Amino acid sequence: MIAFCKMFSAKRPIFAILTAATLAACAPVPQGVSDDGIRDPYEADNRKVHAFNKRLFGKSNGTYARVVPDEFQTLIHNVADNLSMPQVAVNSLLQGNLRGAGVATYRFAVNSTIGLAGLIDATGEFNGPEHDTDFGETLHVWGVDEGAYLELPLFGPSTQRDTAGRVVDLFTDPLGYAIESPDKYARTGFKVLDKLGKGSRRSDAIGDLLNDSADSYAQARLIYLQKRRYELKGKASALPIYEDPYAQ
């Protein structure tokens, strides 16, 4: 076991990928699908986590979004988005999506140079294409079933497949191995601030969902699954009713 844990280290990302993919693929598919296609055998535990998230997000008042100037939030988002492109390229290659990998590589190259290390979305100014993906989608492309619905502390709605994807995404970012400290911490800081800003700007929508719904758990579950399934089917966007207020 100790030897296996040593192999499953950040220095050996391939083991993280293969292990998570194998676990996700081999995990038994939960039975008991509802009429709307939702599998939630862990509902009792999920509702406890949802209650925790509700207390946490329900108290959010969007202070960050109001205090921090919009221009600064845009700069933070541009840098964080640019830093995510190498990982998007890796996942695109794993999915066999050469065009997506090319778009991500192009965006990173242009925004890192002309865009002054990503401070400016130069490709956006040129009306360049956009592309985003994650390892959860990679597992979907590989034929892994979405599994049961899960609600994660802090992160909110997810599935077994997307949860495995989140874990693997910790190991598949090339910049995580190319950037040395202390720059590595600055990179993480940009991503955290960008997520904080997005969550703060959505605080009203999250509050409405959590506080005004007769069953906020069921509503959040439906919104997440509908939106995620649309995304994975290649839709350009989900219907407005399925906009996910938790989206980070």
Buried (B, 14 or more C-beta within 10 A) or exposed (E): EEEEEEEBEEEEBEBBBEBBBEEBBEBEEBEEEEEEEBBBBBBEEBBEBBEEBBEBBBEBEBEBBEEBEEEEBBBBBBBBBBBBBBBBBBBBBBBEBEEBBBBBBBBBEBBBEEBEEBBBBBBBEEEBEEBBBBBBBBBBBBEBBBBBBBBBEEBBBBBBBBBBBBBBBEBBBEBBEEBEEEEBEEBBEBBEBBBBBBBBBBBBBBBEBBEEEEEBBBBBBBBBBBBBBBBBEEEEEBEEEBBBBBBE
